[in-house]
């Protein structure tokens, strides 16, 4: 992972985190939006503009890749680089959680 990618994506916005997290399996933008809404109990709502702007940027940066089109919807999936960035962010979040007393061992 080059320094530019690390600088741009870590720390990651909540929206970017959820998008990458969801794309561990093939999904399209609307499906991601609905999954995030459900996962967060409606606390995080990703608008269409944010979703498609983020997908475009992540694809350009190599974090996700277009897989196929299904009924006029583009399906994406996380790449190895995207997984590396996501893992880095998860480790950062876990460290924060530990530091506030959330986890004792890890």
C-alpha positions in Angstrom: 0.0 0.0 0.0 1.5 3.3 -1.0 1.6 6.3 1.4 -1.0 8.3 -0.6 -3.7 5.6 -0.2 -2.9 5.4 3.5 -3.1 9.2 3.9 -6.4 9.4 2.0 -8.2 6.5 3.7 -6.8 6.2 7.2 -8.5 7.2 9.4 -11.5 6.4 7.3 -14.9 8.1 7.3 -17.7 6.1 8.7 -19.3 6.0 5.2 -16.2 4.8 3.5 -15.7 2.2 6.2 -19.2 0.8 5.8 -19.0 0.7 2.0 -15.7 -1.2 2.1 -17.0 -3.5 4.9 -20.1 -4.3 2.8 -18.1 -5.0 -0.3 -16.4 -8.1 1.2 -19.2 -9.6 -0.9 -20.5 -8.5 -4.3 -23.0 -5.7 -3.9 -24.4 -2.7 -5.8 -24.9 0.8 -4.3 -28.5 0.6 -3.4 -27.9 -2.7 -1.6 -25.0 -1.2 0.3 -27.2 1.7 1.4 -29.9 -0.6 2.7 -27.4 -2.9 4.4 -25.7 0.0 6.2 -29.1 1.4 7.3 -30.1 -1.9 8.7 -26.7 -2.6 10.4 -26.7 0.8 12.1 -30.4 0.8 13.1 -31.0 3.8 10.8 -28.3 5.9 12.3 -26.1 6.0 9.2 -27.8 6.9 5.9 -25.7 7.0 2.8 -27.2 9.3 0.2 -27.0 8.4 -3.5 -24.5 11.2 -4.2 -22.2 10.1 -1.4 -22.5 6.5 -2.4 -21.7 6.8 -6.1 -19.0 9.4 -5.5 -17.3 7.1 -3.0 -17.6 4.0 -5.2 -16.1 5.9 -8.1 -13.2 7.2 -6.0 -12.5 3.8 -4.4 -12.6 2.1 -7.8 -10.2 4.7 -9.3 -7.9 4.1 -6.3 -8.0 0.3 -6.7 -9.8 -0.5 -3.4 -12.8 -2.0 -5.1 -13.4 -3.4 -8.6 -16.4 -3.6 -10.9 -17.5 -7.2 -11.1 -20.5 -7.2 -13.4 -23.8 -5.5 -14.2 -27.1 -7.0 -13.2 -30.4 -5.4 -14.2 -28.7 -2.1 -14.9 -27.0 -2.2 -11.5 -23.2 -2.3 -11.2 -21.9 -4.8 -8.7 -18.6 -4.2 -7.0 -16.3 -6.2 -4.7 -13.4 -5.2 -2.4 -9.9 -5.8 -3.9 -6.8 -7.1 -2.1 -5.7 -3.5 -1.6 -9.1 -2.5 -0.3 -9.0 -5.4 2.2 -5.6 -4.3 3.3 -6.9 -0.7 3.9 -10.0 -2.1 5.7 -7.9 -4.4 7.9 -5.7 -1.4 8.9 -8.8 0.6 9.8 -10.3 -2.2 11.8 -7.1 -2.5 13.8 -7.2 1.2 14.4 -10.8 1.1 15.6 -10.0 -1.9 17.9 -7.1 0.0 19.4 -9.3 2.9 20.1 -11.9 0.6 21.6 -9.3 -1.1 23.8 -8.0 2.3 25.0 -11.4 3.3 26.3 -11.7 0.0 28.2 -13.9 -1.9 25.7 -11.7 -4.9 25.3 -9.3 -6.4 27.8 -7.5 -8.9 25.6 -6.6 -8.6 22.0 
